[in-house]
Structure formats: structure tokens, C-alpha cells
Amino acid sequence: MNLSGIIDHGAFNFKDKIALIYGENQYTYRRLRFAIDRIASYLREQGIGRRDRIVIFMPNRPEWILVYYGIIRMGAVAVCVSSACKQKEVEHLLNDSLACLMITCLELLPQVPKQDSIPTVKDIVVLENDRVLSSVLDTRSTENEPFVPVDCDVEDECAILFTGGTTGTPKGAMLTHSNIFFTSQNVCYHERAVPDDVALCFMPLNHVFGGNHIMNSTFYACGTLVLHKSFDMDRVLSSIQAQKITRFYSVPTVFIRLLNTPGIRNYLSSVSYCFSAATSMASEIVRQWKDMFGLTIHEAYGMTETSSLVTFNHLYRHKVGSVGTPAGVVEVKIIDPDDNEVAVGESGEIVIRGPNIMKGYFNKAEETARVLRNGWLHSGDVGRLDQDGYLYIVDRIKDMIISGGLNVYPTEVEEVLYTHPAVEECAVVGMPHAEYGEAVTAYVKVKQRQSCSENDLITFCKEKIASYKAPKKVLFVNEFPKSPAGKILKREIRRSFAQHQKQSDGK
């Protein structure tokens, strides 16, 4: 088994079909396979062997994809590091993964650590400075000898993706060839992906959504992947029209921006499928999108540790507000703190079992044992299952607010705020409070040409949910701190609030 075989499958069945588009550059499946073979041969010549870990540190670009599959093709492990990381973060991830090689680009050279601070790394390869790697985009180059993919065990690590960026120190989730193969099949089946599909990807490829859910699954379906470096509104809209995008993958933030963009209806006529990930989509946004475009925003539940898909909502019986039913043979349970399964409709921790579950965290035995227990992955998320088996995400266990001794789940309050006509985006967190312990605090971004006051929003919430759940305070912001995957970073919001309070107390 070797994950790079999905490219061979495309080259065998659709050799002259366009597999990858990036700006003016286009790759057929045959050309993609030749380039990947070339990189695999290059790595073997550099002394890279099976199970060696190689860091990919670059933004979205064709070479990211070619290097990724080239590493995997020769049995090594692709360690995927976000291009948003700064030098100290890169240093930590290189040392944490015990990588022997890093492949990067000139653009990110200022963030590359000094060689003496990363002792296991034997070499740092810069794409533009290496003759072989810099030529992989040359579609005029002659075809090379095929590289026979290394036959890996199903439990061999294929890629290491880092998790924990929104909650603390990143951990390297080891995903096997089997994990990612299964996820690619699962996504294609549930989304009914076919070779005629043209999928847009501006999500970072180092992330489980961009890399596994979009990239690997699109190539597994023998579709066409239209890659962008990042989200740029004008370029993305132009690309949707020019390339006749059929599958639009994004995050709630982008769907919200598009809903508030004048004339947006004219740009999405080719799109037949929409999918949102990274964090739960507010039900009101799903309804507004359906009203405007006649398209359902499909959602799923997944995480880095599950190689993406756990549940899927849903081609046939879509339920607004849910993240769907377990996908394929994946199993989901809701448990209490004593690991007992709770009754239908009750909230508890989501635990997952299936062929998509990671092998573990690299070099972190204790943390692996904490989340992988008795064959189940303990997610740290709170959810509930309804009588039809649909999963609803309540919140992160760590994000739950205890205000005056009562539990408040921020997501519930955010759902209410999103129904206010002036609210574009919001985030609810618990802030220290002398009387309540934690005060429910809402951060709100208001739509352009709209207005509302703190009192307006507090009163609005009290009319729709219990008073103790309503915000005690509302703070207005122009933008939210976000991860590269588009998730609002509540950790950064709390940190900024604490710094502000400290400065205020010092005056």
C-alpha cells in the first residue's frame, strides 16, 4: 500500500486530464505522476529512506503537492508545517518531529531556524536554489524513468499533521497510509465526487481539511484541483467563473463574507456543492445561504486525529444545526465523565472509533494514552445524538463557561447572536468575574452599514435564551484573530483581554 497510488490511478485512467491548476500552470495526471516520480528519485539520491521524516514548510503552491506525494512515494513521512509559523515555532516542530530534512522556499527563508538549533536536520533544501526541485514545474521536461512506489504496511505513518494550534502546544498526529486512504474513499462516497468535478482549494494544505479532505479526495476521485495560495476574494471569485468550479470548500468566515458581498449570486452559477469545515456553522448562516443560492452548506465533524471525516450532513436528509450521521463504518458515542454512554439527547464527550483514527501523537506516549483509550478516541468535544443518530456539537469541554455555578456553552449563545440582523461574526468566551467566577462575554463584529449597541444584543439574547446564558458584556471588534484554517482563536481573545485588564489595573 502507498497513498501516492491515487495519482497512479488517475494517470492510468485519465492520463491527459487536467489534475492540477495553479494560476497559469496546469498538470495532467500523467505529468503529475512524472514529477512525483522525479522527486521520489531525488530524495532517494539524497539518502532518504523508508520512515524518515521530512518537513514540508511552504505555502500552497504546486511544489507542495509534488513534494508531499514524492516523500510518501518512497516510503518516508511527510511532516506538514504551516507556512504561518514563525522561526521559534518552526524550530520546535522540527525538533519535536525529529525530522532529518526540511524542504522550503525563498519566501519563508527568514523563518527557517539556524542549523545548530535543529540537530536532527541534516539538510535544508530551498526549492528555488535546487536544480532538480526548481525544474519540476517545467512541463517541457522529458519524461523520466518510473519510480516504483515503496510497498508500505497499512500501519506505516504516511504524514504527520500538527494539532492543538487553537488550544495549546501543537502535537504531531501520525496518520497512516490506511487512515488517509480510508478518508479519501469516505469523502468521495459521501460527497458523490466524480472525475468531472472541479474543486477549489485555498485552505492550507498542511491542515487536515485542505490536505486530506480536499486535495487527497479530489485526486482519489480523479477530479481537477484548482489551487490558490490563500483566500483572496477577487481572485477566488474570478477563478470560480473561469474554471467553472463545481465544488466549493470553505470555512464559516468566508461563507459569511460572501453572503455580505453585493452581486455575489452572479459568480457561483457553476457551483453544485458547498462544504464548510474548521468550526461549526451557525444555523442562521446555513439558512441564509440556502435562501440566496438554493444550495445546502454541507458540514461534517472531524479533526486532525481522525484524518478528517467522522460524520457527514447529508445528501438526503440534511438537518440544519447538525453535523450529520457517522460516515461509513466510523462509530460515534456520547459518554459521561465515567466513560458510560449517555441517553439519546443528553450531552457528553464525543468518542470515536474507526479506520480513520490516528496511530497516535509522535513521540508523546502519555498524551496518546490520554486520548486513545479502550479503542476509542476521546475528542474533548461535547456533543449529543438525536433519535435519528444525528450528531450536534455543543462545544469544546475546555470552552465551557461556569457562570454563577451554572454551565454555559458558548456555541449556544453564538447561535442566538448570529440571528441578529446586525451581527456578522461573533465569539463568546468566559472572562474572570469577581461575583460570577466567569462572565459570559461576547465579542462581536457588526455588518457594514448596520449598527447595534451592547444593550441591544444583551436584551436580544435574554429574549431567546435563559438570562444566565446571555452575555454580561459585549465588546465590538473590527476583526478576529484566526488560525490559518479560518478558526477564531478564543485563546488569543482571552489573552488580549487579560493584557488589557492588566494595563487598566496598572493605571
N, C-alpha and C positions, 0 to 999 in steps of 0.2 A: 504493500500500500504506500502511496505517496500522493499528497494533496495536489502537487503540481500536475498530476494526471488529468485534472479537469481542463487544463489548457490543451493537452494532447487530444482529449475527447473533442474539443472544439475544432482543432486543426484537422482531425480525421474526417469529421462530418461536414464542416463548413470552412474549408481552408482559406477561401478567398473572401469570406465575410469579414466586415469591419468589426473587430473586437473592442478596440480602444480608440477613443478620440480625446485629444487634449489640444485645444487651440487649433492650429493648422496641422498638427501631427496626427497621423492615423496609422493604426496597426491592424492588419488582418490577423486572423488566428494563426496562420502559418508563420507570419513574420514575428508574432509574439512568441511562438514556440522557439524559433531560431534564436531570438535574442536571449531568452531564458536559458537555453542550452549553452549559449556563449558565456553567460555569466557564471553558470554552474562550472563550466570548464575552467574559467578564470580562477574561481575560488579554489578548485582542486589544485591548480598550479601554485596557489599561494600557501598550500599546506593545510588548508581547512579540511577537517574530517567529519565523519558522522557524529552527531550530537554536540558538536562545537556550537557555541552561542555567538551570534553575530548581531550587533546592534545596527538597526536602520534609524538614522537621525536625519530626516529631511522632510520638507513639506510635501503635500500632494503634488506629484509630477509622475510622468510615465516611468522614470527610473525606479521610483519607489516600488511599483508593482513588479517590474522586471527583476529587481534585486530580491524582493520578497520570495518570488517563486524560484529564482535561481538558488537561493540559500536552501529552501525546502527541497528542491530537486536533488541536491546532492547529500541529503540526509542531515543537514545541520539545522539549527534552530534560529528562527527569525525573532529577534528581540526588538519590539516595536516601541520606540521612544517618541513622545510628542515633540514636534518642532517648536512648540511654545515654551519648552523647558529652557531655563537659564543654566549657566555654566555649573553652578553648585548642584542643581538638580540632576543634570546630565552626569556629573561625576558620581553622585550617589547611585544612580540607576546602572551605570556601567559597572561599578564595584559590586552592587547588590546582585547583578546577574552573572558575575564572574565571566564577562564576555572576553573573547580573545581578539576580536576585530570590530572596528566601527566603520561604517560607510556613511559619509555625509556629503555636504555640498558647500561651495564657497559662501553662499548666503548665510550659513549657520556657523561658519568657522569661528567667529568671535565667541560663540557659546561652547566651543569644544574645550574640555579641560586640558591642563598641562599633562604631558605624558607621564611624569613621575607621580601624579596623583591617581593614576589608574593602572596599577601594576600588572593586572592580568591581561591588559590590552596590548597585543604585540605590534599592532599597526593601526593607523588611522588613514583610511583611503578617502580622498576627496574626489568626487566624481569628475569634475572639470579638469583635474590635474592628472587623471589616469587615462592613458591612451585607449585601453580596451573598453572601460566603462563609459567613457565620453563618446564612444562611437556607436553605442547600442541604439541610438535614435536614428542612425543613418540608414534609411530604408533602401539605399542603393548598395549597401554592403553585400558581399557574396554570401551565399548560404554556407553554413558550417556543418561539420560532422555532428550527427545527432548525439545528445548526451542521454544515456540510458538512466532514468531516474533510479535512485537508490531505493531498494525494496525495504521499507521501514516496517517495524512492528506497529500494530494498531495503537499501542500504548506509548509509542515513542513521542516525545514532545515535538511539536511542529512549530509552535510560536509561543512566545511569552508576551502577554499584554498586561500592562500595569493598571491596577485598580486602586481605589482609595483616594483618588485625587481630590474628591469633594469632601472627604471626611478625615483625612489624616495622611500618614506616611504611605506612599504607594507600595503595593505588593505585586509581585510578578506572578500572574496566574498562568500556569503551564497548561496549554491547550494541545491536545494530541491530534495526530492526523485523523483519527476516528472521530474525535469531538467535532472538528471543523467540517469534515465530510458529511457527518450526520446533519449538522446545522444547515449546510448548503442545500441538502436534499429537502430538509424540513421547510425551509423558507420557500424554495421553489414550488413545493407541493401546495402549501397553504396559500401562497400568493398567486398560484397558477402562472408562474413565469414561463415564457416561451422564447424561442430564438428570435422572433420578430420584435421583442421588446427592446426599447432604448431607455436605459436607466441613467438618471443624473446623480452624480456623487460630488458634493462639495464638503461633505463631512470628512474629518481627518481619518486617513487610512490606518493610523496606528490605533484607532479606537475600535471597539468590537462592532459598533454599528456600521461605520464606514468600511472597515476591512472585511468583516465576516458577513454581516447581513447584506450589504450592498455589493461589494466587489466580488467576493468568492461566489455568492449565489448567482450574480449576473453571469459570470463566466461558466458556472455549472450549467446554467440554462442555455448557454451558447448565445446569449444576448449581446448587445452592444453597450459598453460603459462609456459615458461621457463624463470625463473627469475635470474638475475645477480645483484650483489651488485652495480656494476658500469661498465663502459666500460673499458675492458681490451682486447686489440687486440687479443692476443694469445688465451685467454680463450673463447672469443666470437667466433672466427673462429673455434676452436675445438668443441664448443657447436653446432654450425650450422651443422657441419658434423655429430656429434654423435647423436643429437636429431632430425636430418632431419627437420630443421626449414623450414617452408613454408612461414612465414610472417615476413619480416624484417622491423622493425620500427627504425628510427634513426633521426639524425639531419644533416644539411649540412656539418658540420665539419667532421663527421665520414664518410660520403659518399666521401668526398674529400680525406681523408686519405686512404680509401680503394682503390680508383682509382689509388693512387700512391704507392700501395703495390705490389711488384713483385709476380707473381703467384697467384694473388687473384682469378682468374677465376675458379680455381680448387675447391675453398671452397664453392661456392654458388650454386652448381648444384641443391639442393633441393628447393631453394627459388623460389617461383612463384609470390610473391607480395612484392613490396617495397613501403615504405611510408616515407616521410620526413616532419618534423614539426619544431616548435620553431621559425624559421625565414624563409624568402623567400629563395628558392633555386635559384642560378644563372642559367639561361637558358643553358649556356655552359656546366655546370656540368650535367644537365639532358641529354643533347645530348651525352656527352662522356659516361655516364653510359649506355644509350641505345645502343650505338655502341659496347661497351665492353661486355655487358651481354644479350643484347636483351630484357631487362626489362625496363618498364617505371617506373620512380620515381613518384608516385602519391603524390599530395600535397592537402592541404586544407587550408582554412582560419579559424581561431578560436582563442579564448583567454580564460583565466580563467573565465571571466564573462559570457561567452557563453557555459560553460561546455564542451568545445571543438568545435565540428564541426559546421561551418556556411556555407561554400561552400566546394565542392569536385571536384577534377580534376583527372581523369574522366575515367571510364571504356571503354567508347565507342568513344568519340570524345575528346581525350586529346589534349590540346593546350599548347605547351611549353611556359613558361613565365607567364601563368595564374595560379590562384589558384582555377579555376573552377566555376561552377554554384551553386546557392543556393541549399542546401541539404534538400530535403523533403519539409516540409511546412515552412521552415525558409525563411524570406523575407529580402532582402538587397536593400538599396537605397544609392545613392550618392547625397549629399546635399552641398550647398554653406554656407558661414558663417551666412546667414539669414534664414537658415533651408529650403530653397527652393530646390527642386530636380533639378539637372543639366541635360543637354542634354547628350545623348549617346556619349561616347568617351571623355567627359570632366572630369577633376579631381575634387575631393571634398572629404569631410569627409564621411567615411563609417558608416552608421547607420543600425541597425539590429533589427528585431522583430521576435519572435517565442517562442515556449515552452521550448527552451534551455536557455533562458535568466535568469540570477541570480535573486534572490529575492532582493538583494541589498548588500551594504557593511555593515558588522556587526558594529553596534554602531557608524555609520558615516552617519547620515541623510543628511547633507549638500552635501557630496561627492556623495551620492546615487542620490540625486535630480539633481546634475550637469550632471550625465551621463545617467540617466533614465528619459527621457522627452517625454511626449505625447505617451507613449507606445513603444518608440524606445530606444535602447541602442546606445549611441554616443561613437564610438570606439576610437577616437583620431588618427585614421589611415587615410591616404589619399589613395584613390583608384579611379578606373574608370571601367565602364562596357562597353563591346563592343556590337555590334549589335546582337550578339547571347546570351547575358546575362552572358558572362564570366567575372569574376572579376580579375582585375590586381591590385596588391598592388604597390602604388607609393612610399610611405614612411610613417613614423610617422610624424604627424604635428610638434611635438617638435624637430624632427631631421632635418627639412628643413633648408637649409643654405641660407642666404640672402647675396650674394656677389656682391658688387657694385650696390646694388639696385635690383638685379635680383635673382629670386628663383632658387635654385639648389636642386634637390632631390638626396641624397647620393646613393640610390639604383640604379639609372640610371648610375651613374659613376662606381659603383661596378660591374654592369653587363658588362661594357666595359672592365674593368681591368681583369675580370675572363676569357676573351677571349685571353689574352696574354699568350703565352705558358710557361712563367716562373713563373706566379703567382699561388700560392697555395691557399692562403686566403688573404682577404683584408677587410678593413673597412674605410669608408670615413666619415669625420666629418668636421664641421666648427670650425675654430680656430680664435680668435681675430686678427684683422689686421688693422693697422692704416689707410691704404688707402681704403681697400675694405669693412671694417666693419667686415666681416668674410671671411677667405680664405679657399677655398676648399683644404682639406688636406687628403692625402691618406696614410694609414698605410698598409704595405704590408709584407706578409710572402712569401719568394721565395721557390720554389720547390728545393729539394735536387738535386745536380749536374746541376743546372740551374743558370744563372746569368742575371742580368739586372741592369741598372743604373736609377737614378731618372729622368734624361733627357729622357732616352728611354721610360719610362712609360708616362711621360707628353706628349711627341711627339705622342706616340701611341694613347692616348686619344684624342688629338686635331685632329687627322685624322678621328675620328669616331663620335665625338660629338662637339657641339659648344664650341669655345675656352673658354668662360666664365665658362663652366661647368668642364673643365679639371682641374686637381689638380694644385694648385700653388706650392705645396710642397709634396714630397713623403718621408716618413720615413719607414725604414726597421726594422722589428721586428722578433724575434725568435718564440715568442708565443703571443697569445692574451689573455687578461683577459676574462673569460667566466662565465656565470651563471651555476649552476648545470645542467640546461637543455641544455647547449651547445650553448647558445646565446652569441655572442660577446657583451661585456659590453662597449658601447661607452661612457657612463658616466665615467667609470674608465679611459678610454683613455684620455678624456678631462682633468680629474683630474691630471693624471700623467704629461700631457703636461704643465698644469698650474704650477705644482710644479717645473718642470724642468726650466720653464721660470723664476720663482721667484728666483731659485738658481742662474741662469745665470745672472739675473739683479743685484744680490747681490754681484757678484764677481768684 
